[in-house]
Amino acid sequence: MKTETISSVEKISIISNIGKALIAGVGGYILFLGILFATKTISMYLQPEGSILFEMTDFVLPLIGFCLLFLIKFLENLKVE
């Protein structure tokens, strides 16, 4: 059986790729949360008895944006190498 070792340069490259993907993921989370906040704000102004109420699901739902942009950026960086 043949084994391969990972050099320190490759380790740094992997860590760098994960770091870039995490930054993109946080951006995706903020983007989804911003869209949700904007939608709730607009609906508050359109409804006569409008008020903004945030629930726990409002902060869990943007995790979809985090996961999507994290995976896209991570796989994009792996494809380049």
HUZIWO-V741090 format. One line per field, one symbol per residue. ss: DSSP state (2 for helix, 1 for strand, 0 for the rest). psi: psi as a letter, one per 30 degrees, with the letter a starting at -180 (. if undefined). A space follows every 10 residues. Layout:
BEGIN
ss=???
psi=???
END
This chain:
BEGIN
ss=0000000222 2222222222 2222222222 2222222222 2222220000 0000022222 0022222222 2222222222 0
psi=kklklkleee eeeeeeeeee eeeeeeeeee eeeeeeeeee eeeeffkehk lkjklefffe effeeeeeee eeeeeeeeee .
END
